[in-house]
Every structure is written in C-alpha cells, then in structure tokens.
Amino acid sequence: MVSDNSKDIEDILKQADDALYRGKAMGRNCIVTVDLDGTVWKST
C-alpha cells in the first residue's frame, strides 16, 4: 500500500524499500506491515 501523495514510481519504490528494510531489521520468521502513517506491525 502506498500513500496518496506518491507522485511517481520512484516515490513508490522508496516506500517499498523502506518497508522492506524495516522488516529485515526486526528479524526472521515474521510478517511485518507498515501503515501509511509509518506505524510498524510485527506478527510472528
């Protein structure tokens, strides 16, 4: 999911990269989601 103010593909890819690296930093064997407001949710 991307925010409504994403103007181009570079913004969308940056948001996806940020979410990916947040998940990697939290460890293995989990599911991580990031809300549009930046709230990180982790499920194991």
CHARMM internal coordinates of N, CA and C (Angstrom, degrees):
IC EDIT
DIST 1 N 1 CA 1.4408
DIST 1 CA 1 C 1.5217
ANGL 1 N 1 CA 1 C 107.90
DIST 1 C 2 N 1.3061
ANGL 1 CA 1 C 2 N 115.73
DIHE 1 N 1 CA 1 C 2 N 138.95
DIST 2 N 2 CA 1.4587
ANGL 1 C 2 N 2 CA 120.67
DIHE 1 CA 1 C 2 N 2 CA -179.83
DIST 2 CA 2 C 1.5206
ANGL 2 N 2 CA 2 C 109.58
DIHE 1 C 2 N 2 CA 2 C -124.08
DIST 2 C 3 N 1.3169
ANGL 2 CA 2 C 3 N 115.12
DIHE 2 N 2 CA 2 C 3 N 157.00
DIST 3 N 3 CA 1.4607
ANGL 2 C 3 N 3 CA 118.99
DIHE 2 CA 2 C 3 N 3 CA -178.71
DIST 3 CA 3 C 1.5202
ANGL 3 N 3 CA 3 C 111.17
DIHE 2 C 3 N 3 CA 3 C -74.30
DIST 3 C 4 N 1.3191
ANGL 3 CA 3 C 4 N 115.85
DIHE 3 N 3 CA 3 C 4 N 156.81
DIST 4 N 4 CA 1.4585
ANGL 3 C 4 N 4 CA 121.51
DIHE 3 CA 3 C 4 N 4 CA -178.03
DIST 4 CA 4 C 1.5160
ANGL 4 N 4 CA 4 C 112.78
DIHE 3 C 4 N 4 CA 4 C -66.19
DIST 4 C 5 N 1.3120
ANGL 4 CA 4 C 5 N 118.00
DIHE 4 N 4 CA 4 C 5 N -20.88
DIST 5 N 5 CA 1.4534
ANGL 4 C 5 N 5 CA 119.73
DIHE 4 CA 4 C 5 N 5 CA -177.39
DIST 5 CA 5 C 1.5260
ANGL 5 N 5 CA 5 C 112.87
DIHE 4 C 5 N 5 CA 5 C -91.23
DIST 5 C 6 N 1.3132
ANGL 5 CA 5 C 6 N 118.39
DIHE 5 N 5 CA 5 C 6 N 12.03
DIST 6 N 6 CA 1.4630
ANGL 5 C 6 N 6 CA 121.33
DIHE 5 CA 5 C 6 N 6 CA 175.24
DIST 6 CA 6 C 1.5198
ANGL 6 N 6 CA 6 C 107.97
DIHE 5 C 6 N 6 CA 6 C -72.92
DIST 6 C 7 N 1.3101
ANGL 6 CA 6 C 7 N 115.83
DIHE 6 N 6 CA 6 C 7 N 116.86
DIST 7 N 7 CA 1.4518
ANGL 6 C 7 N 7 CA 119.64
DIHE 6 CA 6 C 7 N 7 CA -173.44
DIST 7 CA 7 C 1.5222
ANGL 7 N 7 CA 7 C 113.27
DIHE 6 C 7 N 7 CA 7 C -91.97
DIST 7 C 8 N 1.2962
ANGL 7 CA 7 C 8 N 117.87
DIHE 7 N 7 CA 7 C 8 N -25.64
DIST 8 N 8 CA 1.4536
ANGL 7 C 8 N 8 CA 118.75
DIHE 7 CA 7 C 8 N 8 CA -177.87
DIST 8 CA 8 C 1.5228
ANGL 8 N 8 CA 8 C 111.10
DIHE 7 C 8 N 8 CA 8 C -151.42
DIST 8 C 9 N 1.3034
ANGL 8 CA 8 C 9 N 114.59
DIHE 8 N 8 CA 8 C 9 N 176.75
DIST 9 N 9 CA 1.4674
ANGL 8 C 9 N 9 CA 120.81
DIHE 8 CA 8 C 9 N 9 CA -174.42
DIST 9 CA 9 C 1.5281
ANGL 9 N 9 CA 9 C 111.88
DIHE 8 C 9 N 9 CA 9 C -62.80
DIST 9 C 10 N 1.3312
ANGL 9 CA 9 C 10 N 118.28
DIHE 9 N 9 CA 9 C 10 N -32.50
DIST 10 N 10 CA 1.4601
ANGL 9 C 10 N 10 CA 120.24
DIHE 9 CA 9 C 10 N 10 CA 179.26
DIST 10 CA 10 C 1.5262
ANGL 10 N 10 CA 10 C 111.45
DIHE 9 C 10 N 10 CA 10 C -63.16
DIST 10 C 11 N 1.3384
ANGL 10 CA 10 C 11 N 116.94
DIHE 10 N 10 CA 10 C 11 N -39.56
DIST 11 N 11 CA 1.4694
ANGL 10 C 11 N 11 CA 120.17
DIHE 10 CA 10 C 11 N 11 CA 177.17
DIST 11 CA 11 C 1.5246
ANGL 11 N 11 CA 11 C 111.16
DIHE 10 C 11 N 11 CA 11 C -63.79
DIST 11 C 12 N 1.3203
ANGL 11 CA 11 C 12 N 116.14
DIHE 11 N 11 CA 11 C 12 N -42.68
DIST 12 N 12 CA 1.4640
ANGL 11 C 12 N 12 CA 120.80
DIHE 11 CA 11 C 12 N 12 CA -179.48
DIST 12 CA 12 C 1.5248
ANGL 12 N 12 CA 12 C 110.29
DIHE 11 C 12 N 12 CA 12 C -64.09
DIST 12 C 13 N 1.3277
ANGL 12 CA 12 C 13 N 117.04
DIHE 12 N 12 CA 12 C 13 N -44.22
DIST 13 N 13 CA 1.4656
ANGL 12 C 13 N 13 CA 120.63
DIHE 12 CA 12 C 13 N 13 CA 179.27
DIST 13 CA 13 C 1.5249
ANGL 13 N 13 CA 13 C 111.32
DIHE 12 C 13 N 13 CA 13 C -65.24
DIST 13 C 14 N 1.3194
ANGL 13 CA 13 C 14 N 118.43
DIHE 13 N 13 CA 13 C 14 N -38.13
DIST 14 N 14 CA 1.4645
ANGL 13 C 14 N 14 CA 120.69
DIHE 13 CA 13 C 14 N 14 CA 177.74
DIST 14 CA 14 C 1.5279
ANGL 14 N 14 CA 14 C 110.79
DIHE 13 C 14 N 14 CA 14 C -63.58
DIST 14 C 15 N 1.3329
ANGL 14 CA 14 C 15 N 117.30
DIHE 14 N 14 CA 14 C 15 N -42.40
DIST 15 N 15 CA 1.4660
ANGL 14 C 15 N 15 CA 120.28
DIHE 14 CA 14 C 15 N 15 CA 177.95
DIST 15 CA 15 C 1.5237
ANGL 15 N 15 CA 15 C 110.72
DIHE 14 C 15 N 15 CA 15 C -63.04
DIST 15 C 16 N 1.3261
ANGL 15 CA 15 C 16 N 117.17
DIHE 15 N 15 CA 15 C 16 N -39.79
DIST 16 N 16 CA 1.4658
ANGL 15 C 16 N 16 CA 120.72
DIHE 15 CA 15 C 16 N 16 CA 178.54
DIST 16 CA 16 C 1.5281
ANGL 16 N 16 CA 16 C 110.72
DIHE 15 C 16 N 16 CA 16 C -65.96
DIST 16 C 17 N 1.3345
ANGL 16 CA 16 C 17 N 117.22
DIHE 16 N 16 CA 16 C 17 N -43.00
DIST 17 N 17 CA 1.4638
ANGL 16 C 17 N 17 CA 120.76
DIHE 16 CA 16 C 17 N 17 CA 177.85
DIST 17 CA 17 C 1.5274
ANGL 17 N 17 CA 17 C 111.31
DIHE 16 C 17 N 17 CA 17 C -61.72
DIST 17 C 18 N 1.3207
ANGL 17 CA 17 C 18 N 116.44
DIHE 17 N 17 CA 17 C 18 N -44.65
DIST 18 N 18 CA 1.4689
ANGL 17 C 18 N 18 CA 120.00
DIHE 17 CA 17 C 18 N 18 CA 179.00
DIST 18 CA 18 C 1.5255
ANGL 18 N 18 CA 18 C 110.92
DIHE 17 C 18 N 18 CA 18 C -58.70
DIST 18 C 19 N 1.3309
ANGL 18 CA 18 C 19 N 116.87
DIHE 18 N 18 CA 18 C 19 N -44.55
DIST 19 N 19 CA 1.4669
ANGL 18 C 19 N 19 CA 120.63
DIHE 18 CA 18 C 19 N 19 CA 179.35
DIST 19 CA 19 C 1.5280
ANGL 19 N 19 CA 19 C 110.96
DIHE 18 C 19 N 19 CA 19 C -64.62
DIST 19 C 20 N 1.3174
ANGL 19 CA 19 C 20 N 117.26
DIHE 19 N 19 CA 19 C 20 N -40.81
DIST 20 N 20 CA 1.4631
ANGL 19 C 20 N 20 CA 121.40
DIHE 19 CA 19 C 20 N 20 CA 179.33
DIST 20 CA 20 C 1.5259
ANGL 20 N 20 CA 20 C 111.17
DIHE 19 C 20 N 20 CA 20 C -59.97
DIST 20 C 21 N 1.3289
ANGL 20 CA 20 C 21 N 116.87
DIHE 20 N 20 CA 20 C 21 N -47.94
DIST 21 N 21 CA 1.4569
ANGL 20 C 21 N 21 CA 119.59
DIHE 20 CA 20 C 21 N 21 CA -176.83
DIST 21 CA 21 C 1.5257
ANGL 21 N 21 CA 21 C 112.43
DIHE 20 C 21 N 21 CA 21 C -72.54
DIST 21 C 22 N 1.3196
ANGL 21 CA 21 C 22 N 117.87
DIHE 21 N 21 CA 21 C 22 N -28.10
DIST 22 N 22 CA 1.4677
ANGL 21 C 22 N 22 CA 119.51
DIHE 21 CA 21 C 22 N 22 CA 172.15
DIST 22 CA 22 C 1.5188
ANGL 22 N 22 CA 22 C 109.61
DIHE 21 C 22 N 22 CA 22 C -63.23
DIST 22 C 23 N 1.3120
ANGL 22 CA 22 C 23 N 116.56
DIHE 22 N 22 CA 22 C 23 N -42.72
DIST 23 N 23 CA 1.4628
ANGL 22 C 23 N 23 CA 120.59
DIHE 22 CA 22 C 23 N 23 CA 178.85
DIST 23 CA 23 C 1.5137
ANGL 23 N 23 CA 23 C 112.17
DIHE 22 C 23 N 23 CA 23 C -64.51
DIST 23 C 24 N 1.3236
ANGL 23 CA 23 C 24 N 116.58
DIHE 23 N 23 CA 23 C 24 N -43.93
DIST 24 N 24 CA 1.4626
ANGL 23 C 24 N 24 CA 120.10
DIHE 23 CA 23 C 24 N 24 CA 179.13
DIST 24 CA 24 C 1.5236
ANGL 24 N 24 CA 24 C 111.41
DIHE 23 C 24 N 24 CA 24 C -61.50
DIST 24 C 25 N 1.3118
ANGL 24 CA 24 C 25 N 117.20
DIHE 24 N 24 CA 24 C 25 N -37.04
DIST 25 N 25 CA 1.4609
ANGL 24 C 25 N 25 CA 121.10
DIHE 24 CA 24 C 25 N 25 CA -179.11
DIST 25 CA 25 C 1.5274
ANGL 25 N 25 CA 25 C 111.77
DIHE 24 C 25 N 25 CA 25 C -67.82
DIST 25 C 26 N 1.3294
ANGL 25 CA 25 C 26 N 117.29
DIHE 25 N 25 CA 25 C 26 N -22.24
DIST 26 N 26 CA 1.4655
ANGL 25 C 26 N 26 CA 120.87
DIHE 25 CA 25 C 26 N 26 CA -177.44
DIST 26 CA 26 C 1.5230
ANGL 26 N 26 CA 26 C 112.74
DIHE 25 C 26 N 26 CA 26 C -86.48
DIST 26 C 27 N 1.3100
ANGL 26 CA 26 C 27 N 118.26
DIHE 26 N 26 CA 26 C 27 N -9.44
DIST 27 N 27 CA 1.4515
ANGL 26 C 27 N 27 CA 119.84
DIHE 26 CA 26 C 27 N 27 CA 174.93
DIST 27 CA 27 C 1.5108
ANGL 27 N 27 CA 27 C 114.49
DIHE 26 C 27 N 27 CA 27 C 112.94
DIST 27 C 28 N 1.3304
ANGL 27 CA 27 C 28 N 114.64
DIHE 27 N 27 CA 27 C 28 N -177.84
DIST 28 N 28 CA 1.4542
ANGL 27 C 28 N 28 CA 121.91
DIHE 27 CA 27 C 28 N 28 CA -176.31
DIST 28 CA 28 C 1.5187
ANGL 28 N 28 CA 28 C 111.45
DIHE 27 C 28 N 28 CA 28 C -92.49
DIST 28 C 29 N 1.3412
ANGL 28 CA 28 C 29 N 113.61
DIHE 28 N 28 CA 28 C 29 N 168.96
DIST 29 N 29 CA 1.4687
ANGL 28 C 29 N 29 CA 122.03
DIHE 28 CA 28 C 29 N 29 CA 174.18
DIST 29 CA 29 C 1.5269
ANGL 29 N 29 CA 29 C 113.19
DIHE 28 C 29 N 29 CA 29 C 55.59
DIST 29 C 30 N 1.3084
ANGL 29 CA 29 C 30 N 116.10
DIHE 29 N 29 CA 29 C 30 N 44.86
DIST 30 N 30 CA 1.4568
ANGL 29 C 30 N 30 CA 119.92
DIHE 29 CA 29 C 30 N 30 CA 177.12
DIST 30 CA 30 C 1.5254
ANGL 30 N 30 CA 30 C 109.71
DIHE 29 C 30 N 30 CA 30 C -146.87
DIST 30 C 31 N 1.3051
ANGL 30 CA 30 C 31 N 114.90
DIHE 30 N 30 CA 30 C 31 N 163.35
DIST 31 N 31 CA 1.4575
ANGL 30 C 31 N 31 CA 121.76
DIHE 30 CA 30 C 31 N 31 CA 175.03
DIST 31 CA 31 C 1.5166
ANGL 31 N 31 CA 31 C 106.75
DIHE 30 C 31 N 31 CA 31 C -112.63
DIST 31 C 32 N 1.3127
ANGL 31 CA 31 C 32 N 116.37
DIHE 31 N 31 CA 31 C 32 N 129.14
DIST 32 N 32 CA 1.4546
ANGL 31 C 32 N 32 CA 121.09
DIHE 31 CA 31 C 32 N 32 CA -178.80
DIST 32 CA 32 C 1.5196
ANGL 32 N 32 CA 32 C 108.64
DIHE 31 C 32 N 32 CA 32 C -121.36
DIST 32 C 33 N 1.3341
ANGL 32 CA 32 C 33 N 116.27
DIHE 32 N 32 CA 32 C 33 N 131.41
DIST 33 N 33 CA 1.4618
ANGL 32 C 33 N 33 CA 120.76
DIHE 32 CA 32 C 33 N 33 CA 173.25
DIST 33 CA 33 C 1.5234
ANGL 33 N 33 CA 33 C 108.01
DIHE 32 C 33 N 33 CA 33 C -123.60
DIST 33 C 34 N 1.3106
ANGL 33 CA 33 C 34 N 115.22
DIHE 33 N 33 CA 33 C 34 N 149.53
DIST 34 N 34 CA 1.4559
ANGL 33 C 34 N 34 CA 121.27
DIHE 33 CA 33 C 34 N 34 CA 179.21
DIST 34 CA 34 C 1.5208
ANGL 34 N 34 CA 34 C 107.79
DIHE 33 C 34 N 34 CA 34 C -123.86
DIST 34 C 35 N 1.3360
ANGL 34 CA 34 C 35 N 116.47
DIHE 34 N 34 CA 34 C 35 N 122.30
DIST 35 N 35 CA 1.4576
ANGL 34 C 35 N 35 CA 121.17
DIHE 34 CA 34 C 35 N 35 CA 176.99
DIST 35 CA 35 C 1.5231
ANGL 35 N 35 CA 35 C 110.16
DIHE 34 C 35 N 35 CA 35 C -73.10
DIST 35 C 36 N 1.3197
ANGL 35 CA 35 C 36 N 115.98
DIHE 35 N 35 CA 35 C 36 N 166.01
DIST 36 N 36 CA 1.4605
ANGL 35 C 36 N 36 CA 120.58
DIHE 35 CA 35 C 36 N 36 CA 179.35
DIST 36 CA 36 C 1.5179
ANGL 36 N 36 CA 36 C 112.83
DIHE 35 C 36 N 36 CA 36 C -61.17
DIST 36 C 37 N 1.3240
ANGL 36 CA 36 C 37 N 117.45
DIHE 36 N 36 CA 36 C 37 N -26.24
DIST 37 N 37 CA 1.4630
ANGL 36 C 37 N 37 CA 120.14
DIHE 36 CA 36 C 37 N 37 CA 178.86
DIST 37 CA 37 C 1.5269
ANGL 37 N 37 CA 37 C 112.32
DIHE 36 C 37 N 37 CA 37 C -85.23
DIST 37 C 38 N 1.3345
ANGL 37 CA 37 C 38 N 117.33
DIHE 37 N 37 CA 37 C 38 N 1.02
DIST 38 N 38 CA 1.4557
ANGL 37 C 38 N 38 CA 121.67
DIHE 37 CA 37 C 38 N 38 CA 177.87
DIST 38 CA 38 C 1.5110
ANGL 38 N 38 CA 38 C 114.87
DIHE 37 C 38 N 38 CA 38 C 94.99
DIST 38 C 39 N 1.3212
ANGL 38 CA 38 C 39 N 118.10
DIHE 38 N 38 CA 38 C 39 N -1.47
DIST 39 N 39 CA 1.4564
ANGL 38 C 39 N 39 CA 121.45
DIHE 38 CA 38 C 39 N 39 CA 177.76
DIST 39 CA 39 C 1.5248
ANGL 39 N 39 CA 39 C 109.57
DIHE 38 C 39 N 39 CA 39 C -66.23
DIST 39 C 40 N 1.3232
ANGL 39 CA 39 C 40 N 116.23
DIHE 39 N 39 CA 39 C 40 N 129.87
DIST 40 N 40 CA 1.4618
ANGL 39 C 40 N 40 CA 121.83
DIHE 39 CA 39 C 40 N 40 CA -178.48
DIST 40 CA 40 C 1.5213
ANGL 40 N 40 CA 40 C 108.91
DIHE 39 C 40 N 40 CA 40 C -101.99
DIST 40 C 41 N 1.3201
ANGL 40 CA 40 C 41 N 116.59
DIHE 40 N 40 CA 40 C 41 N 129.87
DIST 41 N 41 CA 1.4646
ANGL 40 C 41 N 41 CA 123.06
DIHE 40 CA 40 C 41 N 41 CA 178.12
DIST 41 CA 41 C 1.5199
ANGL 41 N 41 CA 41 C 108.09
DIHE 40 C 41 N 41 CA 41 C -117.49
DIST 41 C 42 N 1.3229
ANGL 41 CA 41 C 42 N 116.68
DIHE 41 N 41 CA 41 C 42 N 131.88
DIST 42 N 42 CA 1.4587
ANGL 41 C 42 N 42 CA 121.91
DIHE 41 CA 41 C 42 N 42 CA -179.57
DIST 42 CA 42 C 1.5184
ANGL 42 N 42 CA 42 C 109.23
DIHE 41 C 42 N 42 CA 42 C -120.44
DIST 42 C 43 N 1.3336
ANGL 42 CA 42 C 43 N 115.72
DIHE 42 N 42 CA 42 C 43 N 135.37
DIST 43 N 43 CA 1.4561
ANGL 42 C 43 N 43 CA 121.86
DIHE 42 CA 42 C 43 N 43 CA 176.77
DIST 43 CA 43 C 1.5197
ANGL 43 N 43 CA 43 C 108.25
DIHE 42 C 43 N 43 CA 43 C -128.50
DIST 43 C 44 N 1.3328
ANGL 43 CA 43 C 44 N 117.01
DIHE 43 N 43 CA 43 C 44 N 132.52
DIST 44 N 44 CA 1.4671
ANGL 43 C 44 N 44 CA 120.21
DIHE 43 CA 43 C 44 N 44 CA 179.30
DIST 44 CA 44 C 1.5015
ANGL 44 N 44 CA 44 C 110.97
DIHE 43 C 44 N 44 CA 44 C -111.74
END
COOR INIT
IC SEED 1 N 1 CA 1 C
IC BUILD
